[in-house]
Amino acid sequence: MLDILFELLAKRKATAAYFAEKHRISTRTVYRYIDVLSMCVPVYVKQGRDGGICISDSFKLPVG
């Protein structure tokens, strides 16, 4: 789950299929992880042609 968060912080957007293939998990598991992450991180799923799993542009990890 943390790998997905860190990758979203770097890229700002990726697809569930990309995460599923990279981490060798199902897309359903990816969506479950995103659901858990969205409780404390501004992560959302955008549907459609230009869709994917996105993180708010203004979000940064707290320091300290």
PAGU-305951 format. One record per residue (C-alpha): residue in three letters; residue number from 1; x negated, y, z. Coordinates in steps of 0.001 Angstrom, whole numbers, plus 500000, padded with zeros to 6 digits. Layout:
N
Ala,NUM,X,Y,Z .
...
This chain:
64
Met,1,500000,500000,500000 .
Leu,2,497159,502378,500808 .
Asp,3,495487,501623,497463 .
Ile,4,498696,502723,495730 .
Leu,5,498783,505930,497806 .
Phe,6,495148,506791,497087 .
Glu,7,495583,506118,493391 .
Leu,8,498678,508327,493298 .
Leu,9,496714,511083,495018 .
Ala,10,494093,510846,492275 .
Lys,11,496364,510411,489238 .
Arg,12,499639,511989,490495 .
Lys,13,501701,509553,488380 .
Ala,14,501610,505894,487330 .
Thr,15,504081,503157,486448 .
Ala,16,505239,500285,488632 .
Ala,17,504060,497863,485954 .
Tyr,18,500556,499367,486152 .
Phe,19,500399,498899,489942 .
Ala,20,501882,495400,489717 .
Glu,21,499300,494269,487189 .
Lys,22,496368,495948,488933 .
His,23,497177,494548,492389 .
Arg,24,498630,491247,491150 .
Ile,25,502005,491776,492802 .
Ser,26,505534,491962,491421 .
Thr,27,507147,495229,490371 .
Arg,28,509771,494568,493039 .
Thr,29,507009,494591,495674 .
Val,30,505662,497846,494236 .
Tyr,31,509087,499450,494633 .
Arg,32,509316,498150,498212 .
Tyr,33,505937,499699,498994 .
Ile,34,507029,502992,497424 .
Asp,35,510196,502917,499533 .
Val,36,508097,502554,502696 .
Leu,37,505600,505235,501607 .
Ser,38,508419,507669,500816 .
Met,39,509336,507760,504520 .
Cys,40,506248,509843,505304 .
Val,41,504776,510880,501932 .
Pro,42,506600,512818,499187 .
Val,43,506590,509932,496695 .
Tyr,44,509456,509459,494253 .
Val,45,510412,507447,491193 .
Lys,46,511256,509302,488001 .
Gln,47,513187,507283,485432 .
Gly,48,513177,507658,481685 .
Arg,49,510639,507900,478920 .
Asp,50,508312,510222,480826 .
Gly,51,508985,508455,484122 .
Gly,52,506911,506663,486660 .
Ile,53,506019,506774,490313 .
Cys,54,505030,510314,491223 .
Ile,55,503685,512174,494220 .
Ser,56,504354,515830,494923 .
Asp,57,501691,518116,493455 .
Ser,58,501473,520061,496705 .
Phe,59,500828,516995,498917 .
Lys,60,497369,516586,500420 .
Leu,61,496268,514201,503150 .
Pro,62,496043,515925,506530 .
Val,63,492491,516444,507785 .
Gly,64,491597,515866,511404 .
